[in-house]
Amino acid sequence: MGKAERNGKPVVSAGLYATAADFQQIFTEDVNSLYLLSLLLTGNQDRAEECFVAGIGESAKGNHVFKEWAHSWARRTIIQSAIRLIAPRERSAATILNPVDAVAMDKVPFVLHAEVRAILELAPLERFVFVMSVLERYSDHECSILLGCPRRDIATVRARAMQQLVTLLRLKHRSPADTSSTNSAKPENADTGIELMIAQHFVLRGPVRELKW
């Protein structure tokens, strides 16, 4: 049987859309992962909780989101709430960074302290770009739209974040230029190598999904 139609256009069954109850279940079951995402973006326990609550409210507004996209949408609402709360683009030039929230760190497993601390020590814009593009796998285009900055700036900001994380985490990195004294690799090749190394490091350790609340 074909799809129902209204005025000659297909009508999607309301049952295919995520309901407020569906999102409430997601925020309940994925509280650890969603809260840690809030913490990594905001860098502060109080703001992370505010961001988390705002994400719940935004998800429950009755947006037409297919159920299979509901988990991704919930994470997106967290990101959007954090952007509104922190305004990372405006604060990226700040020379003094807030100290890592000791209370928040108490709720992060000790095995993940180094990674979480390193991310929280990044400047706001660098932190947002890293979390969104590397951990959440957003494209540069999506990051530029959500953060309100040119797409070309996303790669530059991410490269700065990568370099700082390499230093903070004391990770060993050999760029293509290191493999041969006669090979003059371009700077962007080295940046790509750093990006892959950092991404693999965080994927293997999975900090966003191992928080114990």
Phi, psi and omega per residue, in radians:
M1 nan 2.389 -3.112
G2 -1.304 3.034 3.120
K3 -1.240 2.621 3.062
A4 -1.153 2.575 -3.128
E5 -2.226 2.619 3.079
R6 -2.372 2.115 -3.088
N7 0.974 0.651 3.090
G8 1.399 0.043 -3.113
K9 -1.994 2.463 3.121
P10 -1.039 2.487 3.112
V11 -1.987 2.149 3.130
V12 -1.434 2.304 3.133
S13 -1.072 2.384 -3.141
A14 -1.056 -0.428 -3.129
G15 -1.189 -0.238 3.132
L16 -1.456 -0.235 -3.107
Y17 -1.604 2.554 3.085
A18 -1.257 2.398 3.134
T19 -1.734 3.010 3.084
A20 -1.027 -0.640 3.130
A21 -1.146 -0.646 3.107
D22 -1.097 -0.767 -3.138
F23 -1.207 -0.621 3.094
Q24 -1.082 -0.685 3.112
Q25 -1.156 -0.700 3.131
I26 -1.091 -0.807 -3.117
F27 -1.207 -0.418 3.089
T28 -1.371 -0.806 -3.091
E29 -1.302 -0.590 -3.089
D30 -1.842 0.467 -3.069
V31 -0.977 -0.703 -3.125
N32 -1.092 -0.887 -3.102
S33 -1.133 -0.778 -3.104
L34 -1.222 -0.642 3.106
Y35 -1.174 -0.739 -3.141
L36 -1.128 -0.641 3.045
L37 -1.039 -0.757 3.097
S38 -1.070 -0.732 -3.121
L39 -1.169 -0.770 -3.134
L40 -1.078 -0.576 -3.129
L41 -1.406 -0.776 -3.035
T42 -1.541 -0.520 3.110
G43 1.329 0.218 -3.052
N44 -2.632 2.390 -3.074
Q45 -1.057 -0.845 -3.102
D46 -1.075 -0.776 3.141
R47 -1.210 -0.575 3.097
A48 -1.121 -0.731 3.112
E49 -1.157 -0.697 3.103
E50 -1.105 -0.730 3.128
C51 -1.136 -0.735 3.134
F52 -1.063 -0.825 -3.140
V53 -1.111 -0.707 3.117
A54 -1.098 -0.630 3.113
G55 -1.123 -0.688 3.091
I56 -1.079 -0.820 -3.122
G57 -1.099 -0.710 -3.129
E58 -1.171 -0.699 -3.126
S59 -1.170 -0.520 -3.059
A60 -1.520 0.141 -3.080
K61 -1.327 -0.053 3.101
G62 1.524 0.486 3.059
N63 -1.157 2.544 3.131
H64 -1.391 1.517 -3.128
V65 -2.041 2.200 3.105
F66 -1.081 2.536 -3.068
K67 -1.001 -0.646 -3.120
E68 -1.225 -0.238 3.094
W69 -1.761 0.003 -2.995
A70 -1.075 -0.734 -3.129
H71 -1.122 -0.748 3.109
S72 -1.140 -0.653 3.129
W73 -1.152 -0.697 3.125
A74 -1.060 -0.742 3.117
R75 -1.174 -0.613 3.121
R76 -1.144 -0.674 3.120
T77 -1.134 -0.609 3.070
I78 -1.089 -0.813 -3.132
I79 -1.090 -0.802 -3.133
Q80 -1.126 -0.689 3.116
S81 -1.123 -0.710 3.136
A82 -1.156 -0.677 3.116
I83 -1.094 -0.765 3.120
R84 -1.136 -0.651 -3.070
L85 -1.314 -0.731 -3.027
I86 -1.664 -0.523 -3.063
A87 0.885 1.083 -3.015
P88 -1.049 -0.546 -3.116
R89 -1.136 -0.670 -3.135
E90 -1.304 -0.466 -3.056
R91 -1.711 -0.024 -3.018
S92 -1.139 -0.416 -3.099
A93 -1.513 -0.013 -3.116
A94 -1.058 2.345 -3.115
T95 -1.578 -0.346 3.141
I96 -1.928 2.093 -3.130
L97 -1.696 2.561 3.104
N98 -1.181 2.481 3.102
P99 -1.140 2.689 3.122
V100 -1.075 2.335 -3.095
D101 -1.196 1.894 -3.087
A102 -1.131 -0.655 3.140
V103 -1.112 -0.751 3.126
A104 -1.135 -0.681 -3.120
M105 -1.137 -0.469 3.109
D106 -1.096 -0.379 -3.110
K107 -1.659 0.032 3.120
V108 -1.810 2.323 3.126
P109 -0.930 2.464 -3.084
F110 -0.982 -0.629 -3.096
V111 -1.106 -0.336 -3.114
L112 -1.837 0.020 -3.073
H113 -1.001 -0.739 -3.079
A114 -1.076 -0.810 -3.114
E115 -1.144 -0.818 -3.098
V116 -1.130 -0.782 3.118
R117 -1.046 -0.733 -3.119
A118 -1.083 -0.746 3.130
I119 -1.150 -0.745 -3.097
L120 -1.197 -0.341 3.123
E121 -1.463 -0.139 3.080
L122 -1.246 2.650 3.017
A123 -1.081 2.677 -3.039
P124 -0.853 -0.892 -3.083
L125 -1.146 -0.734 3.094
E126 -1.063 -0.724 -3.138
R127 -1.101 -0.811 -3.136
F128 -1.101 -0.795 -3.116
V129 -1.100 -0.733 3.136
F130 -1.110 -0.878 -3.102
V131 -1.092 -0.769 -3.080
M132 -1.227 -0.772 -3.020
S133 -1.524 -0.603 -3.094
V134 -1.637 -0.883 -3.099
L135 -1.386 -0.711 -3.112
E136 -1.669 -0.083 3.047
R137 1.094 0.594 3.036
Y138 -1.343 2.540 3.099
S139 -1.286 2.842 3.093
D140 -1.056 -0.622 3.120
H141 -1.110 -0.794 3.127
E142 -1.114 -0.740 3.133
C143 -1.079 -0.735 -3.109
S144 -1.128 -0.671 3.128
I145 -1.170 -0.859 -3.078
L146 -1.188 -0.649 -3.089
L147 -1.555 -0.224 3.102
G148 1.235 0.671 3.104
C149 -2.358 2.766 -3.113
P150 -1.005 2.531 -3.119
R151 -1.028 -0.670 -3.105
R152 -1.108 -0.425 -3.134
D153 -1.305 -0.435 -3.079
I154 -1.072 -0.817 -3.133
A155 -1.106 -0.677 3.134
T156 -1.138 -0.794 3.139
V157 -1.138 -0.724 3.133
R158 -1.100 -0.693 3.124
A159 -1.072 -0.702 3.100
R160 -1.112 -0.724 3.131
A161 -1.099 -0.746 -3.141
M162 -1.067 -0.805 -3.129
Q163 -1.056 -0.726 -3.131
Q164 -1.202 -0.675 -3.141
L165 -1.161 -0.641 3.082
V166 -1.025 -0.749 -3.141
T167 -1.200 -0.818 -3.096
L168 -1.141 -0.644 -3.110
L169 -1.616 -0.062 3.125
R170 0.936 0.759 3.115
L171 -1.485 2.479 3.121
K172 -1.495 2.301 -3.131
H173 -2.377 2.311 3.050
R174 -2.078 1.985 3.119
S175 -1.336 2.878 3.100
P176 -0.952 -0.512 -3.128
A177 -1.186 -0.397 -3.100
D178 -1.369 -0.313 -3.024
T179 -1.394 -0.322 -3.137
S180 -2.664 2.279 -3.125
S181 -1.209 -0.307 -3.122
T182 -1.690 -0.083 -3.097
N183 -1.674 1.937 3.140
S184 -1.634 1.425 -3.107
A185 -1.219 2.588 3.114
K186 -1.296 2.629 -3.139
P187 -0.953 -0.655 -3.087
E188 -1.162 -0.458 3.078
N189 -1.159 -0.710 3.100
A190 -1.122 -0.730 3.135
D191 -1.090 -0.689 3.120
T192 -1.120 -0.679 3.110
G193 -1.105 -0.728 3.101
I194 -1.105 -0.754 -3.132
E195 -1.058 -0.780 -3.141
L196 -1.131 -0.715 -3.136
M197 -1.092 -0.829 -3.141
I198 -1.111 -0.782 -3.125
A199 -1.043 -0.786 3.133
Q200 -1.117 -0.669 3.139
H201 -1.059 -0.819 -3.095
F202 -1.317 -0.582 3.104
V203 -1.143 -0.744 -3.128
L204 -1.133 -0.668 -3.104
R205 -1.534 -0.404 3.057
G206 0.975 0.933 -3.059
P207 -1.081 -0.543 -3.079
V208 -1.257 -0.381 -3.032
R209 -1.937 0.115 -3.079
E210 -2.060 0.183 3.121
L211 -1.164 2.311 3.099
K212 -1.861 2.042 -3.047
W213 -1.739 nan nan
